């Protein structure tokens, strides 16, 4: 009988010990700039274009609109774009969580508009009880209490806590003050997300059907909430600044320093810790090069933003637009949630293959419910920003093309409609594309506004085609 040795025959299914050790070489690889470039090319070849199509689309649209009007690249026009697209980016960012699961939420726009309208009524009338129809007010109180119980049953602890906060703010009439009213609006959005998630994940109704039905229902609730009368929001300075405000020059530099410095520090610490643990990592040179490029770009943009963008009157407009700050902060938070938490990894796993995730021990119902909670909460925040953009909580707030543009923004930015692939940055890139189209067309009055719909539709179709082709290539590779 031949004794086993480390050099046992490969045909028998065993390999030398030295070869077995080499199988783990990738786990300790240090990725250089050249390696990162090769990885990026390989991802393109295997059907993962990432943000490349949306970036190329932005460049192409920029070149086209530069020919349409020489005002397109003016500081004033560029400074207006964040305010024009921020609410789309926020709603789209919430939709990314749901799209990663291969689901959809068609009610995010109208639900967000309803939440913003309730906040506006509370602040304007100094109370909700008596300002809202009695049936609607008590339905809100009871409905949020049921959402708390439902979230606890589904083990969505954070969702239950957020809804409970909103319940307290409404019951104690704190919604007469602007900031508590805005917080309550987001909490109502979370309660709506609990309902959506329960019907989809637990009852088993397709998300398209559930959210389409609620898309219609929330439009009616909005009409009841406003009682046929829009509420002016431009008189509330904080609400108005959500779209039209700017940081001061000093705070603009502070914001950029914190964001860029935090990004570089995070990358450096991560690289050093991985090296110490002998794990795969990006080289320190690569981290510093990427951070340096971001720093240069941020400094140039901030320097331009801190110059006066208004040449029509004596009012000085300078600083980074507040809507851009809100979107960037939300993107950072969402990115960390998805990439650095167990919940985020489980969300990607569920979107990639829900049955495999369930068999691996992941609570798929919990993941889906929390994703819908986040989506509706972001929809409520987007509704607040939309009301700011329109200077009123109007009777059609959040309806029309708002939801369609938000879904389009997520998809155009690179989030897959089939689930399992996407990042929060996709919402921002896609929202920029969506916002630039009417912005650029509006600079030439001779161009009919109908072209906005046509061009947006074509861009969305191209994005969906890229997504489908990428999936096919990934399946073949």
KEGUNU-232651 format. One record per residue (C-alpha): residue number from 1; residue in one letter; x, y, z. Coordinates in steps of 0.25 Angstrom, whole numbers, plus 5000, padded with zeros to 4 digits. Example, Ala and Ser with C-alpha at 12.3 -4.5 7.8 and 13.67 -1.06 7.14 Angstrom:
2
1, a, 5049, 4982, 5031
2, s, 5055, 4996, 5029
//
This chain:
477
1, x, 5000, 5000, 5000
2, x, 5006, 5013, 4996
3, x, 5006, 5023, 5007
4, x, 5000, 5037, 5004
5, x, 5011, 5048, 5002
6, x, 5009, 5063, 4999
7, x, 5012, 5059, 4985
8, x, 5000, 5050, 4983
9, x, 4996, 5048, 4969
10, x, 4988, 5060, 4963
11, x, 4979, 5051, 4955
12, x, 4974, 5045, 4968
13, x, 4968, 5059, 4972
14, x, 4980, 5064, 4980
15, x, 4990, 5074, 4978
16, x, 5004, 5077, 4984
17, x, 5004, 5085, 4997
18, x, 5012, 5096, 4990
19, x, 5001, 5097, 4979
20, x, 4990, 5097, 4989
21, x, 4996, 5108, 4996
22, x, 4998, 5116, 4983
23, x, 4983, 5115, 4981
24, x, 4981, 5126, 4992
25, x, 4991, 5135, 4985
26, x, 4980, 5145, 4981
27, x, 4976, 5147, 4996
28, x, 4989, 5154, 4999
29, x, 4990, 5161, 4985
30, x, 4994, 5176, 4986
31, x, 4986, 5183, 4974
32, x, 4995, 5193, 4967
33, x, 4990, 5204, 4957
34, x, 4993, 5194, 4946
35, x, 4985, 5183, 4953
36, x, 4973, 5192, 4955
37, x, 4973, 5196, 4941
38, x, 4974, 5181, 4937
39, x, 4962, 5178, 4946
40, x, 4954, 5189, 4941
41, x, 4956, 5184, 4926
42, x, 4953, 5170, 4931
43, x, 4940, 5175, 4937
44, x, 4936, 5182, 4924
45, x, 4939, 5169, 4916
46, x, 4930, 5161, 4925
47, x, 4918, 5170, 4924
48, x, 4920, 5180, 4936
49, x, 4921, 5194, 4930
50, x, 4919, 5200, 4943
51, x, 4917, 5215, 4942
52, x, 4924, 5216, 4929
53, x, 4911, 5218, 4920
54, x, 4905, 5229, 4929
55, x, 4919, 5236, 4929
56, x, 4920, 5235, 4914
57, x, 4905, 5240, 4913
58, x, 4908, 5252, 4921
59, x, 4920, 5256, 4913
60, x, 4912, 5254, 4900
61, x, 4900, 5262, 4905
62, x, 4910, 5273, 4910
63, x, 4917, 5274, 4896
64, x, 4903, 5274, 4889
65, x, 4897, 5285, 4898
66, x, 4910, 5293, 4897
67, x, 4907, 5294, 4882
68, x, 4892, 5298, 4886
69, x, 4896, 5310, 4894
70, x, 4908, 5316, 4899
71, x, 4901, 5318, 4913
72, x, 4901, 5303, 4916
73, x, 4915, 5304, 4923
74, x, 4913, 5317, 4929
75, x, 4915, 5317, 4945
76, x, 4901, 5321, 4947
77, x, 4895, 5310, 4939
78, x, 4904, 5299, 4944
79, x, 4900, 5304, 4958
80, x, 4885, 5302, 4955
81, x, 4886, 5288, 4951
82, x, 4888, 5282, 4966
83, x, 4875, 5288, 4970
84, x, 4868, 5284, 4957
85, x, 4872, 5269, 4959
86, x, 4874, 5267, 4974
87, x, 4860, 5262, 4977
88, x, 4861, 5252, 4966
89, x, 4874, 5247, 4971
90, x, 4869, 5245, 4985
91, x, 4857, 5237, 4981
92, x, 4865, 5229, 4971
93, x, 4875, 5226, 4982
94, x, 4864, 5220, 4990
95, x, 4860, 5212, 4978
96, x, 4874, 5206, 4977
97, x, 4871, 5198, 4989
98, x, 4859, 5192, 4983
99, x, 4864, 5190, 4969
100, x, 4876, 5183, 4975
101, x, 4866, 5172, 4979
102, x, 4860, 5172, 4965
103, x, 4847, 5178, 4970
104, x, 4841, 5192, 4967
105, x, 4834, 5203, 4975
106, x, 4825, 5211, 4966
107, x, 4818, 5218, 4978
108, x, 4831, 5225, 4983
109, x, 4828, 5238, 4976
110, x, 4813, 5240, 4980
111, x, 4816, 5234, 4994
112, x, 4827, 5244, 4996
113, x, 4818, 5255, 4991
114, x, 4807, 5251, 5001
115, x, 4817, 5251, 5012
116, x, 4822, 5265, 5008
117, x, 4808, 5270, 5007
118, x, 4805, 5265, 5021
119, x, 4817, 5273, 5027
120, x, 4813, 5285, 5019
121, x, 4799, 5285, 5025
122, x, 4804, 5283, 5039
123, x, 4814, 5295, 5038
124, x, 4804, 5304, 5031
125, x, 4792, 5301, 5040
126, x, 4800, 5299, 5053
127, x, 4793, 5286, 5055
128, x, 4789, 5273, 5047
129, x, 4777, 5270, 5056
130, x, 4766, 5278, 5050
131, x, 4774, 5282, 5038
132, x, 4774, 5268, 5032
133, x, 4760, 5262, 5030
134, x, 4757, 5254, 5042
135, x, 4757, 5241, 5036
136, x, 4770, 5243, 5029
137, x, 4777, 5248, 5042
138, x, 4772, 5236, 5051
139, x, 4775, 5227, 5039
140, x, 4789, 5233, 5040
141, x, 4791, 5231, 5055
142, x, 4785, 5216, 5055
143, x, 4793, 5213, 5042
144, x, 4806, 5217, 5048
145, x, 4803, 5209, 5060
146, x, 4800, 5197, 5052
147, x, 4813, 5199, 5044
148, x, 4821, 5199, 5057
149, x, 4815, 5186, 5061
150, x, 4817, 5180, 5047
151, x, 4831, 5185, 5047
152, x, 4834, 5178, 5060
153, x, 4827, 5165, 5056
154, x, 4836, 5165, 5043
155, x, 4848, 5169, 5052
156, x, 4851, 5182, 5045
157, x, 4855, 5188, 5058
158, x, 4861, 5201, 5052
159, x, 4848, 5203, 5043
160, x, 4840, 5201, 5055
161, x, 4848, 5212, 5063
162, x, 4847, 5222, 5052
163, x, 4832, 5220, 5050
164, x, 4830, 5221, 5065
165, x, 4838, 5235, 5065
166, x, 4828, 5240, 5055
167, x, 4816, 5235, 5063
168, x, 4821, 5243, 5075
169, x, 4823, 5255, 5067
170, x, 4809, 5255, 5061
171, x, 4802, 5251, 5074
172, x, 4809, 5263, 5082
173, x, 4807, 5273, 5070
174, x, 4821, 5275, 5069
175, x, 4818, 5276, 5054
176, x, 4815, 5290, 5055
177, x, 4830, 5293, 5055
178, x, 4837, 5292, 5042
179, x, 4848, 5282, 5045
180, x, 4840, 5272, 5053
181, x, 4830, 5273, 5042
182, x, 4840, 5269, 5032
183, x, 4845, 5258, 5041
184, x, 4831, 5253, 5043
185, x, 4829, 5253, 5027
186, x, 4841, 5243, 5026
187, x, 4835, 5235, 5037
188, x, 4822, 5234, 5030
189, x, 4830, 5230, 5018
190, x, 4836, 5218, 5026
191, x, 4822, 5214, 5030
192, x, 4818, 5213, 5016
193, x, 4830, 5205, 5013
194, x, 4827, 5195, 5024
195, x, 4813, 5193, 5017
196, x, 4820, 5191, 5003
197, x, 4830, 5182, 5009
198, x, 4820, 5173, 5016
199, x, 4811, 5172, 5004
200, x, 4822, 5168, 4995
201, x, 4831, 5160, 5004
202, x, 4821, 5153, 5013
203, x, 4808, 5153, 5006
204, x, 4815, 5150, 4992
205, x, 4808, 5160, 4983
206, x, 4817, 5165, 4972
207, x, 4824, 5178, 4975
208, x, 4819, 5184, 4962
209, x, 4804, 5181, 4965
210, x, 4805, 5186, 4980
211, x, 4813, 5199, 4977
212, x, 4804, 5202, 4964
213, x, 4792, 5201, 4973
214, x, 4798, 5210, 4984
215, x, 4803, 5220, 4973
216, x, 4788, 5223, 4970
217, x, 4784, 5222, 4984
218, x, 4794, 5232, 4989
219, x, 4790, 5242, 4979
220, x, 4776, 5242, 4985
221, x, 4781, 5243, 4999
222, x, 4789, 5255, 4995
223, x, 4777, 5262, 4990
224, x, 4770, 5259, 5003
225, x, 4782, 5264, 5011
226, x, 4783, 5278, 5004
227, x, 4767, 5279, 5003
228, x, 4769, 5284, 4989
229, x, 4778, 5296, 4993
230, x, 4793, 5296, 4990
231, x, 4802, 5301, 5002
232, x, 4813, 5311, 4999
233, x, 4827, 5306, 5004
234, x, 4835, 5317, 5000
235, x, 4832, 5325, 5012
236, x, 4840, 5315, 5021
237, x, 4854, 5319, 5019
238, x, 4860, 5305, 5022
239, x, 4850, 5298, 5013
240, x, 4853, 5308, 5002
241, x, 4868, 5305, 5004
242, x, 4867, 5291, 5001
243, x, 4867, 5294, 4986
244, x, 4872, 5309, 4985
245, x, 4881, 5310, 4997
246, x, 4897, 5310, 4996
247, x, 4907, 5308, 5006
248, x, 4916, 5320, 5010
249, x, 4930, 5320, 5003
250, x, 4936, 5316, 5017
251, x, 4927, 5305, 5019
252, x, 4929, 5300, 5005
253, x, 4943, 5298, 5007
254, x, 4941, 5291, 5020
255, x, 4931, 5282, 5014
256, x, 4941, 5278, 5003
257, x, 4952, 5276, 5013
258, x, 4944, 5267, 5021
259, x, 4939, 5259, 5010
260, x, 4952, 5258, 5002
261, x, 4960, 5256, 5015
262, x, 4951, 5245, 5020
263, x, 4951, 5238, 5007
264, x, 4967, 5238, 5006
265, x, 4968, 5234, 5021
266, x, 4958, 5223, 5020
267, x, 4965, 5217, 5008
268, x, 4979, 5219, 5014
269, x, 4975, 5212, 5027
270, x, 4968, 5201, 5020
271, x, 4980, 5198, 5011
272, x, 4989, 5198, 5023
273, x, 4980, 5189, 5032
274, x, 4979, 5179, 5020
275, x, 4994, 5179, 5018
276, x, 4996, 5176, 5033
277, x, 4986, 5165, 5032
278, x, 4992, 5160, 5020
279, x, 4980, 5161, 5011
280, x, 4977, 5166, 4997
281, x, 4977, 5181, 4997
282, x, 4980, 5193, 4988
283, x, 4994, 5198, 4988
284, x, 4996, 5211, 4996
285, x, 5001, 5218, 4984
286, x, 4987, 5215, 4977
287, x, 4979, 5220, 4988
288, x, 4987, 5233, 4989
289, x, 4986, 5235, 4974
290, x, 4971, 5233, 4974
291, x, 4970, 5242, 4986
292, x, 4979, 5252, 4980
293, x, 4971, 5252, 4967
294, x, 4958, 5254, 4975
295, x, 4965, 5265, 4983
296, x, 4969, 5273, 4970
297, x, 4955, 5272, 4964
298, x, 4948, 5276, 4977
299, x, 4957, 5288, 4979
300, x, 4955, 5293, 4964
301, x, 4939, 5291, 4966
302, x, 4939, 5298, 4979
303, x, 4948, 5309, 4975
304, x, 4938, 5312, 4963
305, x, 4926, 5310, 4972
306, x, 4931, 5321, 4982
307, x, 4931, 5331, 4971
308, x, 4919, 5340, 4968
309, x, 4909, 5333, 4959
310, x, 4899, 5344, 4958
311, x, 4902, 5355, 4948
312, x, 4888, 5360, 4947
313, x, 4886, 5368, 4960
314, x, 4893, 5372, 4973
315, x, 4891, 5359, 4980
316, x, 4903, 5350, 4981
317, x, 4901, 5335, 4979
318, x, 4913, 5327, 4982
319, x, 4917, 5314, 4990
320, x, 4913, 5299, 4988
321, x, 4898, 5298, 4986
322, x, 4892, 5291, 4998
323, x, 4884, 5281, 4989
324, x, 4898, 5276, 4984
325, x, 4902, 5275, 4999
326, x, 4890, 5267, 5003
327, x, 4891, 5257, 4991
328, x, 4906, 5255, 4994
329, x, 4905, 5252, 5008
330, x, 4893, 5242, 5006
331, x, 4902, 5235, 4995
332, x, 4913, 5234, 5005
333, x, 4904, 5228, 5016
334, x, 4897, 5219, 5006
335, x, 4910, 5214, 5000
336, x, 4915, 5210, 5014
337, x, 4902, 5203, 5017
338, x, 4903, 5195, 5005
339, x, 4918, 5192, 5004
340, x, 4922, 5191, 5019
341, x, 4911, 5185, 5026
342, x, 4905, 5171, 5027
343, x, 4891, 5176, 5023
344, x, 4897, 5182, 5010
345, x, 4904, 5169, 5007
346, x, 4891, 5161, 5009
347, x, 4884, 5171, 5000
348, x, 4893, 5168, 4989
349, x, 4892, 5153, 4991
350, x, 4877, 5153, 4991
351, x, 4877, 5162, 4979
352, x, 4886, 5152, 4972
353, x, 4879, 5139, 4976
354, x, 4868, 5140, 4986
355, x, 4866, 5125, 4987
356, x, 4881, 5123, 4989
357, x, 4881, 5134, 4999
358, x, 4870, 5128, 5007
359, x, 4877, 5114, 5007
360, x, 4890, 5121, 5012
361, x, 4882, 5126, 5024
362, x, 4879, 5140, 5020
363, x, 4865, 5146, 5025
364, x, 4860, 5149, 5011
365, x, 4847, 5155, 5017
366, x, 4855, 5164, 5026
367, x, 4864, 5169, 5015
368, x, 4852, 5172, 5006
369, x, 4844, 5179, 5016
370, x, 4856, 5188, 5020
371, x, 4859, 5191, 5006
372, x, 4845, 5196, 5004
373, x, 4845, 5204, 5017
374, x, 4858, 5211, 5012
375, x, 4852, 5214, 4998
376, x, 4839, 5220, 5003
377, x, 4847, 5228, 5014
378, x, 4856, 5234, 5003
379, x, 4843, 5236, 4994
380, x, 4838, 5245, 5006
381, x, 4851, 5253, 5006
382, x, 4850, 5254, 4991
383, x, 4836, 5259, 4992
384, x, 4841, 5270, 5002
385, x, 4852, 5274, 4992
386, x, 4842, 5274, 4981
387, x, 4832, 5283, 4989
388, x, 4844, 5292, 4991
389, x, 4847, 5292, 4976
390, x, 4833, 5296, 4973
391, x, 4832, 5306, 4984
392, x, 4819, 5299, 4989
393, x, 4812, 5286, 4993
394, x, 4804, 5285, 4980
395, x, 4792, 5276, 4977
396, x, 4800, 5267, 4968
397, x, 4813, 5267, 4976
398, x, 4821, 5254, 4973
399, x, 4812, 5250, 4962
400, x, 4814, 5251, 4947
401, x, 4828, 5248, 4942
402, x, 4835, 5249, 4956
403, x, 4835, 5234, 4958
404, x, 4838, 5231, 4944
405, x, 4850, 5240, 4944
406, x, 4854, 5234, 4957
407, x, 4854, 5220, 4952
408, x, 4861, 5225, 4939
409, x, 4872, 5232, 4947
410, x, 4875, 5219, 4955
411, x, 4875, 5210, 4942
412, x, 4883, 5221, 4934
413, x, 4893, 5222, 4945
414, x, 4896, 5207, 4944
415, x, 4887, 5200, 4954
416, x, 4882, 5187, 4948
417, x, 4867, 5185, 4946
418, x, 4869, 5170, 4948
419, x, 4875, 5172, 4962
420, x, 4889, 5169, 4969
421, x, 4896, 5180, 4962
422, x, 4896, 5195, 4965
423, x, 4902, 5206, 4974
424, x, 4896, 5219, 4981
425, x, 4905, 5227, 4972
426, x, 4897, 5222, 4960
427, x, 4885, 5230, 4965
428, x, 4894, 5243, 4964
429, x, 4900, 5240, 4951
430, x, 4886, 5237, 4945
431, x, 4879, 5249, 4951
432, x, 4890, 5258, 4945
433, x, 4886, 5252, 4931
434, x, 4872, 5254, 4934
435, x, 4874, 5268, 4939
436, x, 4883, 5273, 4928
437, x, 4873, 5269, 4917
438, x, 4863, 5279, 4920
439, x, 4873, 5289, 4925
440, x, 4881, 5289, 4912
441, x, 4868, 5289, 4903
442, x, 4862, 5301, 4911
443, x, 4874, 5309, 4907
444, x, 4869, 5309, 4893
445, x, 4855, 5314, 4892
446, x, 4853, 5310, 4878
447, x, 4854, 5295, 4882
448, x, 4840, 5289, 4886
449, x, 4839, 5284, 4900
450, x, 4834, 5271, 4895
451, x, 4848, 5267, 4891
452, x, 4851, 5266, 4906
453, x, 4842, 5254, 4907
454, x, 4847, 5248, 4894
455, x, 4862, 5249, 4897
456, x, 4860, 5244, 4912
457, x, 4852, 5232, 4906
458, x, 4863, 5229, 4896
459, x, 4874, 5230, 4907
460, x, 4866, 5221, 4916
461, x, 4864, 5211, 4905
462, x, 4879, 5211, 4902
463, x, 4882, 5209, 4917
464, x, 4873, 5197, 4918
465, x, 4879, 5191, 4905
466, x, 4893, 5193, 4911
467, x, 4888, 5186, 4924
468, x, 4882, 5174, 4916
469, x, 4894, 5172, 4907
470, x, 4903, 5173, 4920
471, x, 4895, 5162, 4926
472, x, 4896, 5153, 4914
473, x, 4911, 5155, 4913
474, x, 4913, 5152, 4928
475, x, 4904, 5139, 4926
476, x, 4913, 5135, 4915
477, x, 4926, 5138, 4922
//
